[in-house]
Amino acid sequence: MASVVQDWPRYVADIYRVTAPSGRVQLTELSFRFESQKGELPKDSGLKVMERALRKYAAFNHYHLEVESNLATLVRVAGFHSVEEKEFTVPVGNWNTGFQLSG
């Protein structure tokens, strides 16, 4: 987590400030929610244990892990317009041959 953004509103405002008037910006942010395709992971699964550990670490260090849920709002508040938001589910582990990205 060496590249964690501490102050998202200021960070996005700075991006807006240095972007040319007709420029474009693409931001990508991860969610730290691990789920199975069927929507159920046991609380003692390795992924859920890792998720809880990441959340505790982030809380202790005042990192905001859920910024993806309001990133589009932060970008609009900074002054950007024509904001598009796309969400993708990315598999962890073996990729099923029938897997398709949602979005």
C-alpha positions in Angstrom: 0.0 0.0 0.0 2.9 2.3 -0.7 0.8 4.3 -3.2 -2.3 5.0 -1.1 -4.0 8.3 -1.6 -4.5 10.0 1.7 -6.7 12.9 0.6 -8.8 12.0 -2.4 -10.7 15.3 -2.8 -7.3 17.2 -2.9 -5.8 14.5 -5.2 -8.6 14.7 -7.7 -8.7 18.6 -7.6 -4.9 18.6 -8.4 -5.5 16.3 -11.3 -8.2 18.7 -12.6 -5.9 21.7 -12.1 -3.1 20.2 -14.3 -5.4 18.7 -17.0 -5.6 20.7 -20.2 -9.0 22.2 -21.0 -9.8 19.5 -23.6 -7.8 16.8 -21.8 -9.0 13.4 -20.6 -8.3 11.5 -17.4 -8.8 7.8 -16.7 -8.8 6.6 -13.1 -8.9 3.0 -12.0 -9.6 2.0 -8.4 -10.0 -1.4 -6.9 -12.6 -2.7 -4.5 -11.5 -4.9 -1.6 -14.6 -7.2 -1.6 -13.9 -10.8 -2.4 -16.9 -12.9 -3.5 -17.4 -16.2 -5.1 -19.4 -16.6 -8.4 -22.2 -18.0 -6.3 -22.0 -15.1 -3.9 -20.9 -17.1 -0.9 -17.4 -17.4 0.7 -17.0 -18.9 4.1 -15.8 -16.4 6.8 -12.8 -18.6 7.3 -11.8 -18.8 3.6 -8.3 -17.4 2.8 -9.8 -14.5 0.8 -12.1 -13.4 3.6 -9.3 -13.6 6.1 -7.1 -11.5 3.8 -10.0 -9.0 3.2 -10.4 -8.5 7.0 -6.7 -8.1 7.5 -6.5 -5.5 4.7 -9.5 -3.6 6.2 -7.9 -3.6 9.7 -4.6 -2.4 8.3 -6.4 0.4 6.3 -8.4 1.5 9.2 -5.4 1.7 11.5 -3.5 3.8 8.9 -6.6 5.9 8.0 -6.7 4.6 4.4 -10.1 4.8 2.6 -10.6 1.4 0.8 -14.0 2.2 -0.5 -13.2 5.2 -2.7 -14.4 3.4 -5.8 -18.0 3.8 -4.5 -17.8 7.6 -4.7 -14.9 8.3 -7.1 -17.3 9.6 -9.9 -18.8 12.1 -7.4 -15.3 13.2 -6.3 -14.3 13.7 -10.0 -17.5 15.8 -10.8 -17.0 17.9 -7.6 -13.5 18.7 -8.8 -14.9 20.2 -12.0 -14.7 17.4 -14.5 -17.7 16.8 -16.8 -18.8 13.9 -19.1 -17.8 11.5 -16.4 -18.3 7.8 -17.3 -18.1 5.1 -14.7 -17.7 1.4 -15.5 -17.5 -1.5 -13.0 -15.9 -4.8 -13.8 -15.8 -8.0 -11.9 -12.3 -9.6 -12.2 -11.7 -13.2 -11.2 -9.1 -14.3 -8.8 -7.5 -17.7 -9.4 -8.3 -19.9 -12.3 -10.3 -18.1 -15.0 -13.3 -20.1 -16.1 -13.4 -20.4 -19.9 -17.0 -19.2 -19.9 -16.1 -16.1 -17.9 -17.1 -12.7 -19.4 -16.4 -9.3 -18.0 -19.5 -7.5 -16.8 -19.7 -3.8 -17.4 
